[in-house]
Amino acid sequence: MADSDVCKSCGKEVATSARKCPHCGQPAPAKSRSTTNKKILTGAAIAFVLIGLIAGLGSSGTSKSTEAVFNSGVDGSVAQVDSWFRTNLNDYDSLKVQSWSKVAKAGDNFMVRVRFRSKNALGGYVLADKIFTLDKNGAVIGMADAGAESQIDIKPGPP
């Protein structure tokens, strides 16, 4: 038989569509809802992952860039600048980024403008509009006020 099970009572083949064994009359076990639910959940999970992969590949964001510095496809942030904030701000948890510009190539370097507010050493909030310069490997090499003419060199923090 193509679609068959084995009867648990007599051990003979029984069609999966049969309500009872034609040999011994033992009722066929009810189809397990948990097995059916597991199959549905597994199929849904696979579909969800595939949709996520397809959406990620088809996104128009710069997250699939081959460059070392790029904007996140999620929130537009730049990982290296966020890491710099984490290391250098007085209170990283107070950081509220208002906007990230698109990463711009400047010769061998990259530039990105960030408008944000965060707490200073005295605990008061300050607003800032900064342009970060990053080298070709993604290291922050400079920061300047967005309206300033000259670049301010960033001194590395303690190790």
BAZA-101658 format. One record per residue: residue number from 1; x, y negated, z of N, C-alpha, C in turn. Coordinates in steps of 0.05 Angstrom, whole numbers, plus 5000, padded with zeros to 4 digits. Layout:
N
+-----+------+------+------+------+------+------+------+------+------+
| seq |  n.u |  n.v |  n.w | ca.u | ca.v | ca.w |  c.u |  c.v |  c.w |
+-----+------+------+------+------+------+------+------+------+------+
| NUM |    X |    Y |    Z |    X |    Y |    Z |    X |    Y |    Z |
...
+-----+------+------+------+------+------+------+------+------+------+
***
This chain:
159
+-----+------+------+------+------+------+------+------+------+------+
| seq |  n.u |  n.v |  n.w | ca.u | ca.v | ca.w |  c.u |  c.v |  c.w |
+-----+------+------+------+------+------+------+------+------+------+
|   1 | 5017 | 5024 | 5000 | 5000 | 5000 | 5000 | 5018 | 4975 | 5000 |
|   2 | 5009 | 4955 | 4985 | 5025 | 4931 | 4982 | 5024 | 4914 | 5008 |
|   3 | 5000 | 4907 | 5016 | 4996 | 4891 | 5040 | 4986 | 4909 | 5062 |
|   4 | 5005 | 4921 | 5077 | 4996 | 4940 | 5097 | 5012 | 4937 | 5123 |
|   5 | 5000 | 4946 | 5144 | 5012 | 4948 | 5171 | 5012 | 4977 | 5179 |
|   6 | 5024 | 4982 | 5201 | 5024 | 5010 | 5213 | 5005 | 5008 | 5237 |
|   7 | 4987 | 5027 | 5239 | 4969 | 5029 | 5262 | 4985 | 5036 | 5287 |
|   8 | 4981 | 5021 | 5308 | 4995 | 5025 | 5333 | 4985 | 5050 | 5347 |
|   9 | 4962 | 5059 | 5340 | 4950 | 5083 | 5354 | 4959 | 5109 | 5341 |
|  10 | 4955 | 5111 | 5314 | 4961 | 5136 | 5301 | 4986 | 5135 | 5283 |
|  11 | 4996 | 5111 | 5278 | 5021 | 5109 | 5263 | 5018 | 5110 | 5233 |
|  12 | 4993 | 5110 | 5222 | 4989 | 5112 | 5193 | 4986 | 5084 | 5182 |
|  13 | 4989 | 5082 | 5155 | 4987 | 5057 | 5142 | 4958 | 5047 | 5141 |
|  14 | 4955 | 5020 | 5146 | 4928 | 5008 | 5146 | 4931 | 4982 | 5131 |
|  15 | 4911 | 4976 | 5114 | 4911 | 4951 | 5099 | 4910 | 4928 | 5119 |
|  16 | 4925 | 4906 | 5113 | 4925 | 4883 | 5131 | 4898 | 4870 | 5133 |
|  17 | 4881 | 4874 | 5113 | 4854 | 4862 | 5113 | 4834 | 4879 | 5128 |
|  18 | 4842 | 4903 | 5136 | 4823 | 4921 | 5150 | 4818 | 4912 | 5178 |
|  19 | 4793 | 4915 | 5187 | 4786 | 4908 | 5214 | 4792 | 4930 | 5234 |
|  20 | 4793 | 4955 | 5224 | 4800 | 4978 | 5241 | 4814 | 4998 | 5224 |
|  21 | 4828 | 5016 | 5237 | 4843 | 5038 | 5223 | 4823 | 5058 | 5211 |
|  22 | 4824 | 5064 | 5185 | 4805 | 5083 | 5173 | 4811 | 5112 | 5182 |
|  23 | 4834 | 5116 | 5195 | 4842 | 5144 | 5203 | 4832 | 5150 | 5231 |
|  24 | 4836 | 5131 | 5250 | 4830 | 5137 | 5278 | 4808 | 5118 | 5289 |
|  25 | 4802 | 5097 | 5274 | 4781 | 5078 | 5283 | 4790 | 5057 | 5303 |
|  26 | 4816 | 5057 | 5309 | 4827 | 5036 | 5327 | 4824 | 5009 | 5315 |
|  27 | 4812 | 4989 | 5330 | 4810 | 4962 | 5319 | 4837 | 4950 | 5313 |
|  28 | 4839 | 4936 | 5291 | 4864 | 4923 | 5283 | 4869 | 4900 | 5302 |
|  29 | 4894 | 4896 | 5311 | 4899 | 4873 | 5329 | 4893 | 4847 | 5315 |
|  30 | 4882 | 4828 | 5330 | 4875 | 4802 | 5319 | 4901 | 4788 | 5310 |
|  31 | 4899 | 4773 | 5289 | 4922 | 4757 | 5280 | 4929 | 4738 | 5302 |
|  32 | 4954 | 4737 | 5308 | 4963 | 4720 | 5329 | 4963 | 4691 | 5320 |
|  33 | 4949 | 4674 | 5336 | 4948 | 4645 | 5329 | 4975 | 4633 | 5333 |
|  34 | 4990 | 4643 | 5353 | 5017 | 4631 | 5358 | 5035 | 4636 | 5335 |
|  35 | 5034 | 4659 | 5322 | 5050 | 4664 | 5298 | 5042 | 4645 | 5276 |
|  36 | 5016 | 4642 | 5272 | 5007 | 4624 | 5251 | 5015 | 4595 | 5257 |
|  37 | 5013 | 4587 | 5283 | 5021 | 4560 | 5291 | 5051 | 4556 | 5287 |
|  38 | 5066 | 4577 | 5293 | 5095 | 4574 | 5290 | 5102 | 4570 | 5261 |
|  39 | 5089 | 4585 | 5243 | 5094 | 4581 | 5215 | 5087 | 4553 | 5205 |
|  40 | 5064 | 4543 | 5215 | 5056 | 4516 | 5208 | 5076 | 4495 | 5218 |
|  41 | 5084 | 4498 | 5243 | 5103 | 4479 | 5255 | 5130 | 4480 | 5241 |
|  42 | 5139 | 4504 | 5234 | 5164 | 4507 | 5220 | 5163 | 4494 | 5193 |
|  43 | 5141 | 4499 | 5179 | 5137 | 4486 | 5152 | 5136 | 4456 | 5154 |
|  44 | 5122 | 4446 | 5175 | 5121 | 4417 | 5179 | 5148 | 4405 | 5185 |
|  45 | 5163 | 4419 | 5202 | 5190 | 4409 | 5209 | 5208 | 4408 | 5185 |
|  46 | 5207 | 4429 | 5168 | 5224 | 4429 | 5144 | 5215 | 4407 | 5125 |
|  47 | 5189 | 4402 | 5122 | 5179 | 4381 | 5105 | 5188 | 4354 | 5115 |
|  48 | 5187 | 4350 | 5142 | 5195 | 4325 | 5154 | 5225 | 4319 | 5149 |
|  49 | 5242 | 4340 | 5152 | 5271 | 4336 | 5147 | 5276 | 4330 | 5118 |
|  50 | 5262 | 4344 | 5100 | 5266 | 4339 | 5071 | 5258 | 4311 | 5064 |
|  51 | 5235 | 4302 | 5074 | 5226 | 4275 | 5068 | 5246 | 4254 | 5079 |
|  52 | 5256 | 4259 | 5103 | 5277 | 4241 | 5114 | 5302 | 4240 | 5097 |
|  53 | 5311 | 4263 | 5088 | 5334 | 4263 | 5071 | 5329 | 4249 | 5044 |
|  54 | 5307 | 4254 | 5032 | 5300 | 4241 | 5007 | 5298 | 4211 | 5011 |
|  55 | 5285 | 4202 | 5032 | 5282 | 4173 | 5038 | 5309 | 4161 | 5043 |
|  56 | 5326 | 4175 | 5057 | 5353 | 4164 | 5063 | 5370 | 4161 | 5038 |
|  57 | 5368 | 4180 | 5019 | 5383 | 4179 | 4994 | 5371 | 4157 | 4976 |
|  58 | 5346 | 4152 | 4978 | 5333 | 4133 | 4960 | 5331 | 4105 | 4971 |
|  59 | 5342 | 4101 | 4996 | 5339 | 4074 | 5008 | 5356 | 4054 | 4992 |
|  60 | 5346 | 4030 | 4992 | 5360 | 4009 | 4977 | 5380 | 3994 | 4995 |
|  61 | 5383 | 4002 | 5020 | 5402 | 3990 | 5038 | 5430 | 3997 | 5030 |
|  62 | 5450 | 3983 | 5043 | 5478 | 3988 | 5036 | 5490 | 4010 | 5053 |
|  63 | 5473 | 4025 | 5068 | 5484 | 4045 | 5086 | 5498 | 4068 | 5071 |
|  64 | 5493 | 4071 | 5045 | 5507 | 4092 | 5031 | 5532 | 4082 | 5016 |
|  65 | 5542 | 4059 | 5026 | 5565 | 4046 | 5015 | 5590 | 4063 | 5020 |
|  66 | 5609 | 4062 | 5002 | 5634 | 4075 | 5006 | 5654 | 4057 | 5020 |
|  67 | 5647 | 4032 | 5024 | 5664 | 4013 | 5038 | 5665 | 4019 | 5067 |
|  68 | 5687 | 4009 | 5080 | 5690 | 4014 | 5109 | 5671 | 3997 | 5126 |
|  69 | 5662 | 3975 | 5115 | 5645 | 3956 | 5129 | 5619 | 3953 | 5113 |
|  70 | 5596 | 3958 | 5126 | 5570 | 3956 | 5113 | 5548 | 3951 | 5133 |
|  71 | 5526 | 3940 | 5124 | 5503 | 3936 | 5141 | 5488 | 3962 | 5145 |
|  72 | 5479 | 3967 | 5170 | 5463 | 3990 | 5176 | 5437 | 3989 | 5160 |
|  73 | 5428 | 4011 | 5150 | 5402 | 4012 | 5136 | 5379 | 4010 | 5155 |
|  74 | 5384 | 4012 | 5181 | 5362 | 4011 | 5201 | 5357 | 3983 | 5210 |
|  75 | 5377 | 3969 | 5220 | 5373 | 3942 | 5231 | 5390 | 3921 | 5219 |
|  76 | 5407 | 3927 | 5200 | 5424 | 3907 | 5187 | 5450 | 3902 | 5202 |
|  77 | 5454 | 3915 | 5224 | 5478 | 3910 | 5240 | 5503 | 3920 | 5227 |
|  78 | 5526 | 3912 | 5237 | 5552 | 3922 | 5227 | 5565 | 3935 | 5251 |
|  79 | 5570 | 3961 | 5249 | 5580 | 3976 | 5272 | 5605 | 3965 | 5284 |
|  80 | 5624 | 3956 | 5268 | 5649 | 3946 | 5279 | 5645 | 3920 | 5295 |
|  81 | 5627 | 3903 | 5286 | 5621 | 3878 | 5301 | 5607 | 3885 | 5327 |
|  82 | 5588 | 3904 | 5325 | 5574 | 3912 | 5350 | 5594 | 3924 | 5370 |
|  83 | 5613 | 3939 | 5360 | 5634 | 3949 | 5378 | 5650 | 3927 | 5390 |
|  84 | 5656 | 3906 | 5374 | 5671 | 3883 | 5384 | 5655 | 3869 | 5406 |
|  85 | 5628 | 3866 | 5402 | 5611 | 3854 | 5422 | 5612 | 3871 | 5448 |
|  86 | 5611 | 3897 | 5445 | 5610 | 3915 | 5468 | 5636 | 3912 | 5485 |
|  87 | 5658 | 3907 | 5472 | 5684 | 3904 | 5486 | 5689 | 3876 | 5497 |
|  88 | 5679 | 3855 | 5483 | 5687 | 3828 | 5489 | 5666 | 3810 | 5502 |
|  89 | 5641 | 3817 | 5501 | 5621 | 3800 | 5514 | 5621 | 3804 | 5544 |
|  90 | 5615 | 3783 | 5559 | 5613 | 3785 | 5588 | 5591 | 3804 | 5597 |
|  91 | 5569 | 3804 | 5582 | 5546 | 3821 | 5590 | 5533 | 3832 | 5564 |
|  92 | 5543 | 3855 | 5555 | 5534 | 3866 | 5530 | 5504 | 3871 | 5530 |
|  93 | 5493 | 3879 | 5553 | 5465 | 3885 | 5556 | 5447 | 3861 | 5551 |
|  94 | 5459 | 3837 | 5554 | 5443 | 3812 | 5549 | 5442 | 3804 | 5520 |
|  95 | 5458 | 3818 | 5503 | 5460 | 3811 | 5475 | 5433 | 3814 | 5461 |
|  96 | 5424 | 3793 | 5447 | 5400 | 3793 | 5431 | 5407 | 3782 | 5404 |
|  97 | 5411 | 3799 | 5384 | 5418 | 3790 | 5357 | 5393 | 3779 | 5343 |
|  98 | 5395 | 3755 | 5333 | 5373 | 3744 | 5318 | 5374 | 3751 | 5289 |
|  99 | 5399 | 3751 | 5277 | 5401 | 3759 | 5249 | 5429 | 3767 | 5242 |
| 100 | 5431 | 3785 | 5223 | 5456 | 3793 | 5211 | 5455 | 3785 | 5181 |
| 101 | 5476 | 3774 | 5170 | 5477 | 3769 | 5142 | 5486 | 3795 | 5128 |
| 102 | 5483 | 3795 | 5102 | 5494 | 3818 | 5087 | 5524 | 3816 | 5088 |
| 103 | 5538 | 3838 | 5089 | 5567 | 3839 | 5089 | 5576 | 3828 | 5062 |
| 104 | 5595 | 3810 | 5062 | 5606 | 3798 | 5037 | 5636 | 3806 | 5035 |
| 105 | 5644 | 3813 | 5011 | 5672 | 3820 | 5006 | 5687 | 3793 | 5001 |
| 106 | 5710 | 3790 | 5015 | 5726 | 3766 | 5012 | 5755 | 3775 | 5007 |
| 107 | 5762 | 3779 | 4982 | 5788 | 3790 | 4975 | 5789 | 3819 | 4985 |
| 108 | 5809 | 3825 | 5002 | 5812 | 3851 | 5013 | 5796 | 3854 | 5039 |
| 109 | 5785 | 3832 | 5049 | 5771 | 3832 | 5074 | 5740 | 3831 | 5070 |
| 110 | 5726 | 3832 | 5093 | 5697 | 3830 | 5093 | 5689 | 3808 | 5112 |
| 111 | 5666 | 3796 | 5107 | 5656 | 3775 | 5125 | 5626 | 3780 | 5130 |
| 112 | 5618 | 3775 | 5155 | 5590 | 3777 | 5162 | 5583 | 3756 | 5182 |
| 113 | 5560 | 3744 | 5178 | 5550 | 3723 | 5197 | 5530 | 3735 | 5216 |
| 114 | 5532 | 3728 | 5242 | 5514 | 3738 | 5262 | 5504 | 3715 | 5279 |
| 115 | 5478 | 3713 | 5282 | 5465 | 3694 | 5300 | 5455 | 3710 | 5324 |
| 116 | 5464 | 3702 | 5348 | 5457 | 3717 | 5372 | 5456 | 3699 | 5396 |
| 117 | 5446 | 3711 | 5418 | 5447 | 3698 | 5444 | 5456 | 3719 | 5464 |
| 118 | 5471 | 3710 | 5484 | 5481 | 3728 | 5505 | 5488 | 3712 | 5529 |
| 119 | 5492 | 3725 | 5552 | 5499 | 3711 | 5576 | 5529 | 3705 | 5576 |
| 120 | 5536 | 3681 | 5586 | 5564 | 3674 | 5589 | 5573 | 3683 | 5617 |
| 121 | 5598 | 3676 | 5624 | 5610 | 3685 | 5650 | 5594 | 3674 | 5674 |
| 122 | 5580 | 3652 | 5671 | 5564 | 3641 | 5693 | 5536 | 3652 | 5694 |
| 123 | 5529 | 3669 | 5675 | 5502 | 3682 | 5675 | 5481 | 3667 | 5660 |
| 124 | 5489 | 3644 | 5647 | 5470 | 3629 | 5631 | 5471 | 3639 | 5602 |
| 125 | 5449 | 3637 | 5588 | 5448 | 3645 | 5560 | 5460 | 3624 | 5542 |
| 126 | 5475 | 3633 | 5522 | 5486 | 3615 | 5502 | 5477 | 3625 | 5475 |
| 127 | 5472 | 3607 | 5457 | 5466 | 3614 | 5429 | 5491 | 3611 | 5413 |
| 128 | 5496 | 3630 | 5395 | 5520 | 3629 | 5378 | 5513 | 3636 | 5349 |
| 129 | 5528 | 3624 | 5331 | 5525 | 3630 | 5303 | 5554 | 3633 | 5293 |
| 130 | 5562 | 3658 | 5290 | 5590 | 3664 | 5284 | 5594 | 3679 | 5258 |
| 131 | 5617 | 3675 | 5246 | 5625 | 3690 | 5222 | 5648 | 3707 | 5230 |
| 132 | 5645 | 3733 | 5227 | 5666 | 3752 | 5233 | 5680 | 3760 | 5208 |
| 133 | 5707 | 3762 | 5209 | 5723 | 3772 | 5187 | 5735 | 3799 | 5196 |
| 134 | 5732 | 3818 | 5178 | 5741 | 3845 | 5183 | 5761 | 3853 | 5161 |
| 135 | 5781 | 3868 | 5168 | 5800 | 3877 | 5148 | 5789 | 3900 | 5132 |
| 136 | 5804 | 3910 | 5113 | 5794 | 3931 | 5095 | 5788 | 3957 | 5110 |
| 137 | 5799 | 3961 | 5134 | 5794 | 3985 | 5150 | 5771 | 3981 | 5169 |
| 138 | 5760 | 3956 | 5171 | 5738 | 3951 | 5189 | 5745 | 3939 | 5215 |
| 139 | 5770 | 3932 | 5220 | 5778 | 3920 | 5246 | 5771 | 3890 | 5245 |
| 140 | 5760 | 3880 | 5267 | 5754 | 3851 | 5268 | 5780 | 3836 | 5271 |
| 141 | 5786 | 3819 | 5252 | 5812 | 3804 | 5252 | 5808 | 3774 | 5257 |
| 142 | 5783 | 3765 | 5256 | 5778 | 3737 | 5261 | 5749 | 3731 | 5266 |
| 143 | 5744 | 3708 | 5279 | 5717 | 3699 | 5284 | 5717 | 3669 | 5284 |
| 144 | 5697 | 3657 | 5272 | 5695 | 3628 | 5271 | 5666 | 3620 | 5274 |
| 145 | 5662 | 3595 | 5284 | 5635 | 3584 | 5284 | 5625 | 3583 | 5256 |
| 146 | 5600 | 3588 | 5251 | 5590 | 3589 | 5224 | 5594 | 3563 | 5209 |
| 147 | 5594 | 3540 | 5223 | 5599 | 3514 | 5210 | 5628 | 3505 | 5210 |
| 148 | 5645 | 3520 | 5223 | 5673 | 3512 | 5226 | 5688 | 3517 | 5200 |
| 149 | 5708 | 3500 | 5195 | 5724 | 3502 | 5171 | 5747 | 3523 | 5173 |
| 150 | 5759 | 3524 | 5197 | 5783 | 3541 | 5200 | 5775 | 3567 | 5215 |
| 151 | 5790 | 3587 | 5209 | 5786 | 3614 | 5221 | 5799 | 3614 | 5248 |
| 152 | 5786 | 3627 | 5268 | 5797 | 3630 | 5295 | 5807 | 3659 | 5297 |
| 153 | 5833 | 3662 | 5303 | 5843 | 3689 | 5306 | 5833 | 3702 | 5332 |
| 154 | 5827 | 3727 | 5330 | 5818 | 3742 | 5354 | 5843 | 3756 | 5366 |
| 155 | 5847 | 3751 | 5391 | 5869 | 3765 | 5404 | 5858 | 3792 | 5415 |
| 156 | 5872 | 3814 | 5410 | 5862 | 3839 | 5420 | 5859 | 3839 | 5450 |
| 157 | 5838 | 3852 | 5460 | 5833 | 3855 | 5488 | 5852 | 3875 | 5500 |
| 158 | 5850 | 3878 | 5526 | 5867 | 3899 | 5540 | 5859 | 3927 | 5531 |
| 159 | 5879 | 3945 | 5530 | 5873 | 3972 | 5521 | 5855 | 3987 | 5539 |
+-----+------+------+------+------+------+------+------+------+------+
***
